[in-house]
Amino acid sequence: MGIVAGLDSSSAFTHIVVCDTDSGAVLREGYAPHPVEAKSAEVDPQVWLLSLGEAASGGLLEGVQAIGVSAQQHGLVPLDRQGNLVRPALLGNDRRAQVAAADLVDSLGGRQPWAEAVGGVPQAAQPVAKLRWLARAEPENAQRVAAVLQPHDWLVWQLLGRPARRTTDRGAASGSGYWSAGSASYRPDLVELALGHSAALPEVLGPAESAGTTPEGLLISAGTGETMAAAFGLGVAVGDAVVSLGASGSVMAVHHEALADSSGMITSFADATGMHLPVVHVSNAVRALRGTAEMLGVDGLEELSDLALKSTPGSSGLVLLPYLEGERTPQLPHTAGTLCGLRRESMKPEHLARASFEGMLCSLADALDVLRGRGVEVRRVFLLGAAAELPAVQAIAPAVFGSQVVVPRPAQYAAIGAARQAAWALGVAQGSLDPRTPPAWQGATAQVLEPGEELAVGGAVRQQYRATREQVHPGAFAGAGGSE
């Protein structure tokens, strides 16, 4: 028996969990917010270290034998030849690289060559697009860039005392736009295409490898991105999908191979175990509920949920296409939301309330079908986010998704996943664990919901939604596979 720690350096805070190596039980936790400036589109990475130090205060890490690091994805930390920062780190929420991403697509000859090269099409958030933006917007800084890291890479490097060797893992690398999850190799020519010259890239470690040992003898595992760490912390496997309900939403699933996708709907990540984690994003999830609540003048999502449950499946024919901020899946970036089926009998607050829940969940079901259409098996769906606790979501989701729905108790799953990775690397280093098999930690405590007799009703709700979507946006999913 031993203890390990996992730290998650998100966009807003650092959370650390200390876990038992055998069971995964959380023994103690630490938390610290990032300074206010860390929430902008660019930041001095030193604030991550300050937050980490505060979260680990009070002897939190006493007795810990290994640490795993999870961090916000898609950030770019540009270094010069001496390993010093060229400029503040560019974060994933920085949208200045949108034009640069489109420029890169054209520079390589279109979407298909990118899909063949790295499994997907450049997006503004990705480091490859940020490098192109840097080359065009700040050419003098771009010329000084000799090496590039992402946030988790940089934190691991700092914890190890800034050694000559810099590392990453396949999960974080797969989000860079210049590493292929399919071939498990870098495309340095794409870095040069974006930046204008070559740059050193971190060594990609396997899931159970360690990045090194601190001067104090603490083992540091490979680390990974937040998405991959959360999936590992949840314990998802083949047949599982994870639907995340934030203002926007995402659907990801464990799969045995990388999915090259020229449509741009699927981002082909690698996971933290040696498998793959294709992800589909939607631009609108809980923001559709909040917008409806404001329109109806109800006090918050709980009241909206209660109101929705006074309606019936199908919302008396009312259908909301929840594309309020444009939409990424399907690719309708300049569209708006649509409310259809208005009749005298449907013009009641409870029907609009339910239509907002059905619209949000049907949109996410569309995203699930994009994965299913590419051969991804989905037997059960993990539902994450505060909105997953709403009674209306729990009543509607199993039938609309057509599968068992699991609602885990709220926990810091990214930090737990990082700790599980640390336990794996420690066990391999000690000879007690197989590098192909992660430690079998206890699964997340969860509520399990079955579609039961409502499965046919859910199918009818989805058909009503599909028919409306096809009428308003004909062919929106053409070429996506499986959404129709």
N, C-alpha and C positions, 0 to 999 in steps of 0.2 A: 504494500500500500504506500502511496505517496500523494503529493499534491502538485497540481500544475495550475497555471493561470492563463486566461485568455483575455486579450484586450481588444476592444473595438473602438477605433478612432473614427467616428462618423463625421458628418459635415458640421455637427453642432456640439458634440460632447465626446468624452472618453469614458467608456464603461469597462470595468475590469471585474471578472469573476474568478474566484479561486475554487477549484474543483478537486474532488477525490479522483485519483487516476483510475480506480477500478470501476466505480459506479457512475461517475459523472455528477454526483450530488454537489450542488453549489454550497460551499462552506462559508464563504464571505464575499462581499462585493464592495467595489469602490466606484465613485462617480465624480466627474468634474466637467462643467461646461467649458467649451472653447471660449476664448475672449471674443467679444462682439465682432472684431474685424475678421475673425476666422469664418464668419458666415457669408462673406462676400464672394465674388467670383474669383478672386485671387488672394493669396495669403502667404505670409512668411511661415514656412513649415515649423519654425521654432515654437509657434504657439501650440502645435500638437504635442511637443515635448513638455511644455509647461503644463498643459492639461493632463498629460499622462502622469507627470510627477505629483500633481495635486491629487489625482484619483488613487494613486498608489501610496499615499501618505498614511501615517499611523501604523506602520508595520504590516500593511495589507499583504505584502509579498513574502513575509517571513516564512521560511521553510519550503518555499516553492522551488521545484527542481527544474522546471521548464516553462517557457512562455510561448504562446502563439499570438500572432498579430493579425487582426482583421482591420481593414481601413476602407474609407470611402473610395469608390472606383473612379477611374477615368481621369484622375488628376495627373498633371504633368509637372514634374520637378526637374528643371533643366540645370545641369551642372557644367562648370568649366573644367579645364584640364587638371586643376588642383582639387576638384571636388567641392568647390564653393558654388553657391547659388548664383546663377546668371541674373535672375529676376525672381520675384515672388512666384510661387506655384500657381498654375492655372487649374481651377477646380472643375469638376464635372458639370456643375450648373452654369458654367460660362458659355453663353450662346454666341459669342462673337465669331466663332469658327464655322458658322453655318455656311457662309459663302465659300470658305476654304474647303469644307467637306465636298460641296458640289464641284468645286474646281478640281479636286483630287479625282473624283469620279470621271470627269472628262479627260483628265491627264493620262489616265490608264486605259482609256478607250471604252468607258461605260461600266455599267453595274456588273455584267457577267464576268469580266476579267477580275474584278475585286472579289466576287463570290468564289471564283476558282482559286484565287490567291490566298485569301484569309477567311473565307466562309461567309462574308457579309459585306455590306456597303458602308463606307465611312459615314459616321454621324458626327455632329458638331461636338458632342461630349468627349469623343475619343482622343487619345493622345496624338494619333497620326494627323487628325485635323487641326489640333492645336499647334503642332509643329509647322504645318503649312501657314496657319495664321501668323505665327511668330516670324516666319521667313518673310511674309509680305508686310506685316504691320511694324515689326521691330527688327529690321535686317541686321543692325549692328549687334543686338543681343543674340540673334540667331547664329551669327558667325562665331560667337564665343561658345556655343553649346558643343560640348565634347562628349557628354553622356546624358542619358535620360532615365529617370526613374518614375514610378508611380508612388502614391502616398505610403502604401504598406511596404514597398521596397525600401523607401527612404527611412522609415521608422525602424525596420529590422537592421539596416545598415548603421543607424545611429546607436541602437542598443548594443551592437557588437563592437562599437568603438571606431566606426568608419574604416573598416579594413580595405585592403586593395580589392578584394573580391566582393562584388555586388551581386545580389541574388533576387529572384522573384519566384513565383510559382506559376503553374500552367493556368490557373484560374484567373489571376490578375493579367497575365500576359495575353490571354485570349480576348481581353477587352481593349487591347492597345490599338488594334487596326494594322499591326505589322507582325503579328505572330499567328500562325495557322494552327487551330486546334486539330484540324484533320491530319496534317503532316507532322505536328508537334515540332515546328521549326520556325525560326524568324525569317522574315523577308526584309533584310537590310536595304534592299533596293527601294522599298517603299518608304523607309525612313529618309533615304537620300532624295527620293522624289518629293517628299513633303518639305524637308528642311533645306535642301540644296547641297548638302554634304553628308557624309557618314557620321555616325555617333555611336559610342559604346553602349551596348545593351546588357542588362543584367542576365546572369546565368539562370536558366529555368530549372528549378528543382522539382523532383518528384514529390508526391503527396506525403510520404513518410520520411523524407530526408530532412536533415537539420541544416539551417543556414550557418551555424557555428555556435561557439560558446563564448559567453561574456568573460571579461577578465576575472569576474568573481566566480566563474564556474557554472553559470546558469545557461542551460541549453536553450537556444532559440530555434523554433521550427521554421518551416518554409514560409508560413503565413499565407494569406490569400485575400481576395476581395470580399467585401461585405456580403454580396449576394451568395457567393459560394460558401462562406462561413456560416451564414444563416441556414442554408440548406443542410449543411453538415451537422449543425447543432440540432436541427429538427429531426435528423435521422431519416430523411427521405431516401427512397430507393427507386429502382425501375418500377414503373406503374404508378408512381406518385407525381402529382403536379402541385405547385404552390401558386395560389392566387393571392396577390398582395393588394390590399385596398387602401390606397392613399388618395390624395387629391386626384392623381393619375393612378394607373394600375399596371400591374405586370402579371404575366403568367409564365412560369418556367416549369420544366419537367426534366427528370433524369432520363438520359438516353444512352445507348451503347455506342453511338457514333456521332461525329460532328455533322451538322446539317448546313451545307452551302446553300445560300439563299440570295438570289439576285434581286428579289422583290424588295429587299430591305426590311421586311416585316420581322424576320427572325434574326436575332443576334446569337451567333453560335459560340457560346462560352464553353470552356472546360470547367469541370467541377473540382472539388478539393479531394476527390477519392481516386481519380484515374478515369472516371466516366465523363460524360458530357452533359451540358446544362443549357439547352436551347431556351431562349427567352423571347417572348413577344410582349411589347409594350402597348398600352392604350393611353391616350392623352386625357381621358375623362373617366373618373370613377366616382369617388366621394364628392367631388366638386359638383356633379349632377344632382346629388342628394341635397347638398347645401344650397344650391341654386333654387331647387324646388321648395325647400323649407322657407327661403326668403320670399319667394313668390307667393306662397300660401300664408305667410305671416305666422308660421308656427315656431315654437320656441325650441329649436335644436333638433337633432336627428332622432332622439328618442321619441319625441312627440310626433315627428314625421313617420316613424316606424309604427307607432300605435295607430295613427290615422290610416296608413296603408293597409293594415290588417283588417280594417273595416270594409275594404273593397273585396273583390273576388278575383281569382286568377284570370288574367287577360284584361284587367282594369276596365271592364265594360267596353272593350274595343279601343281604348286609348293606348297609343304607342308613342313612346318618347325615344327618338334616336339621340343619344346623349352627347353629341359631338360639339359641345359648347365652346371648346377651345381649338376647333379644328380636330382632326383625328389622324393618328399614326397607323392604326389598324382598324379598318382599311385606310389606305393612304389618301386622306382627304384633308390636307393641311389648311385649306382656306375655306372650308365649309362651316356651317353653323348647325346647331341642334334643330331638330324638327319634331313637332308635336302633331300627330295625325289621329284620325278617328273621332274628331269632335262631333258629337251629336248631343241633342238636348239631354238625353239620359246619362251621357258620360261626363257632362260638365259639372262634376262635383269634386270637392277637395280630396276625398279619399281615393278617387280613381286616379287623379293626377299623382298623388303621393305614391300609390302602388306602381303606377307606370314608371316613375323615376327609379324605383328599385328594380323592376323587371327590365327596364332599359339598360341600367348599369350592368346587371348580371348577364343579360343576353349579349351585350357588347363583349364582356369578358369570356362568355361561352364561344363567341366568334373567334376570339384569340386562341382559346383552347383547341378549336377545330382547325386552326392553321397548323398547330403542332400535330394533331391527330392525322391531318391530311398528309403529313410527311412521315407517317408510320410510327409516331410516338405513342406509346401505350399509356393510357390514363385510366386507372381503375378507381383511384380515390383522389380527392382534392383537399389540400391543406389550405385553409382560409385564414389569412393574416391581416392584422390591422384592427384598430378600435372598432370600426364599423362591422367587423365580423361578429361582434357581440350583440348587434341589434336583432331583436326578434324577427323583424321582417326579412332581413338577410338570411337568417337561419331557416325561416319557413319556406323561402322561395328558392334558395341556392341549390339544394340537392336535386330537385326536379328539373330545374333549368340546366344544370351542369350534367344531369343524367348519370350521376355517380354518388358514391358515398362522400360526404363532406366531413372533414376533421377540423375542429376549431381548437387549436392548442391554447393553453392558458398563456397569458402575456408573460414574456420572459425575454432576456437579452440573448436571443439565439445566435447572433453573430459572434458575440463574445464566448458563448458556450461552444460554438463550433471551433473557434480559435483554440480554446482550451483542450478540446478533444483532439485537435491536430497535434498540440504540444504533447499530450499523453501518448499519442501514436509514435511520434518521433522519439520520445524518451524511451518507450518500450522497445523500439527497434534498436536504439543505441545500447540498451541494457541486455538485449538478446531475448526479451520476454514476449515480444510481439512480432508477427509476420509483417513485412513491409507491404504485403498485398491485402492485409485484412485489418481494418481499423478497430480500435477498442469498442466492445459492445456495450455502450452506455445505455442507461435506462432511457426510454423514449419520453417525449414530451407528454405531460398530463393533458388530456384533451377531451372535448365533448365530441361524440361521433353521431352524425345525422345521416339517416338513410332516406332515399327518395320514396321508397315504399309504393303505396298505391297512387301517389301523385306523379309518377313518372310520365304517364300519358298526358296528364294536364300540363306538365312542364314542356313536353314536346309540342303541344298545341300553342303555348305561349311563345315558344321559339319560332314556330312556323308563322305566327302572326307578325312577329318582329322581322323575320327574314323577308316576308312578303312586302312589308312596308319599306324596309331598307332597299330592297331591289327596285321598288317603284320610284323611290326618291333618288337613289344612287345606283342606277343599273350597272352591273358588271364591276362593282367596287372590289370584289374579291376575285376577279378573273385572274387566273394564274397562281392564286395562293394555295390552292389544293385543299379540298376537304371542308371548306367553310360553307359550302352550299349542299 
